[in-house]
Amino acid sequence: MSYVPIVVPPPQPPSPRTRELADLLARVIVDFEQRHPSVTGQEVREASRLAVQASHGSDAPARLVALALGGLLALAVGGFVFLRQSTGGAASGSVPVPVLVIGISIAILALLAIALRRSP
């Protein structure tokens, strides 16, 4: 058995901007803790998460698009199944229902992928 050494490069030191931002955030947290001594570490972590989320925008529009397209897909599949059951099968010469369902599913998933890729 051969041995292949795995060399892990040392972590890169933070950039000067990263250190400056960390120092600024630390000063704000210390100042807030001095004014409100009862603040807990959990509250600080939650506030930090909310601040990062607010500065980068929310992914709510992407989730909304995903839910809407998923609902459309479920509606299309349900509609085709209902239509298939009520008519007793596909009419001669028409496109089979499974092919339509697969085609619509692929189209909806493609739209979903495009929408998620374009969301901030």
C-alpha positions as CSV (number, residue, x, y, z in Angstrom):
1,M,0.0,0.0,0.0
2,S,1.4,3.4,-0.9
3,Y,1.2,6.4,1.3
4,V,0.2,9.7,-0.2
5,P,1.0,12.6,2.3
6,I,-1.7,15.2,2.5
7,V,-0.2,18.6,3.0
8,V,-2.6,21.1,4.4
9,P,-1.4,24.7,3.7
10,P,-1.3,27.0,6.7
11,P,-4.4,29.2,7.1
12,Q,-4.1,32.6,5.4
13,P,-3.9,35.5,7.9
14,P,-6.9,37.8,7.8
15,S,-6.6,40.8,5.5
16,P,-6.2,44.3,7.0
17,R,-9.8,45.1,6.1
18,T,-11.0,42.0,7.9
19,R,-9.0,42.8,11.0
20,E,-10.3,46.4,10.9
21,L,-14.0,45.2,10.7
22,A,-13.4,42.7,13.4
23,D,-12.0,45.4,15.7
24,L,-14.9,47.7,15.0
25,L,-17.4,45.0,15.7
26,A,-15.6,44.0,18.9
27,R,-15.6,47.6,20.1
28,V,-19.4,48.0,19.4
29,I,-20.1,44.8,21.2
30,V,-18.0,45.7,24.3
31,D,-19.6,49.2,24.3
32,F,-23.1,47.6,24.2
33,E,-22.2,45.1,26.9
34,Q,-21.0,48.0,29.2
35,R,-24.3,49.8,28.7
36,H,-26.4,46.6,29.0
37,P,-24.6,44.3,31.4
38,S,-27.3,41.7,31.3
39,V,-26.8,40.9,27.6
40,T,-26.0,37.2,27.0
41,G,-23.6,35.6,24.5
42,Q,-26.6,34.1,22.7
43,E,-28.1,37.5,22.2
44,V,-24.8,38.8,20.8
45,R,-24.6,35.8,18.4
46,E,-28.2,36.3,17.3
47,A,-27.6,40.0,16.8
48,S,-24.5,39.3,14.8
49,R,-26.4,36.9,12.6
50,L,-29.1,39.4,12.0
51,A,-26.6,42.1,11.2
52,V,-24.9,39.9,8.6
53,Q,-28.2,38.9,7.1
54,A,-29.4,42.6,6.9
55,S,-26.1,43.7,5.3
56,H,-26.2,41.0,2.6
57,G,-30.0,41.0,2.0
58,S,-32.3,38.2,2.6
59,D,-32.8,35.0,0.6
60,A,-36.6,35.3,1.1
61,P,-37.3,36.1,-2.6
62,A,-35.4,33.0,-3.7
63,R,-37.3,30.9,-1.3
64,L,-40.6,32.5,-2.4
65,V,-39.8,31.7,-6.1
66,A,-38.8,28.1,-5.1
67,L,-42.1,27.6,-3.2
68,A,-44.1,29.1,-6.0
69,L,-42.5,27.0,-8.7
70,G,-42.8,23.9,-6.6
71,G,-46.5,24.6,-6.1
72,L,-46.9,25.0,-9.8
73,L,-45.2,21.7,-10.4
74,A,-47.5,20.0,-7.9
75,L,-50.5,21.7,-9.5
76,A,-49.5,20.6,-13.0
77,V,-48.9,17.0,-11.9
78,G,-52.1,16.9,-10.0
79,G,-54.0,18.4,-12.9
80,F,-52.7,15.8,-15.3
81,V,-53.4,12.9,-13.0
82,F,-56.9,14.2,-12.5
83,L,-57.4,14.7,-16.3
84,R,-56.0,11.2,-16.9
85,Q,-58.4,9.6,-14.4
86,S,-61.4,11.5,-15.6
87,T,-61.0,10.8,-19.3
88,G,-59.9,7.2,-18.9
89,G,-56.5,7.6,-20.6
90,A,-55.0,9.6,-23.4
91,A,-56.9,10.0,-26.6
92,S,-55.5,8.2,-29.7
93,G,-52.9,10.4,-31.5
94,S,-52.3,12.7,-28.5
95,V,-49.1,13.0,-26.5
96,P,-49.1,10.7,-23.5
97,V,-49.6,12.3,-20.2
98,P,-46.4,11.1,-18.6
99,V,-44.4,12.8,-21.4
100,L,-46.3,16.1,-20.7
101,V,-45.7,15.8,-17.0
102,I,-42.0,15.2,-17.5
103,G,-41.7,18.1,-19.9
104,I,-43.5,20.5,-17.7
105,S,-41.4,19.3,-14.7
106,I,-38.2,19.9,-16.6
107,A,-39.3,23.4,-17.7
108,I,-40.4,24.4,-14.1
109,L,-37.1,23.1,-12.7
110,A,-35.1,25.0,-15.3
111,L,-37.0,28.2,-14.4
112,L,-36.4,27.5,-10.7
113,A,-32.6,27.1,-11.4
114,I,-32.5,30.3,-13.3
115,A,-34.5,32.2,-10.6
116,L,-32.3,30.9,-7.8
117,R,-29.1,31.7,-9.7
118,R,-30.2,35.3,-10.4
119,S,-31.3,36.0,-6.8
120,P,-28.8,38.0,-4.7
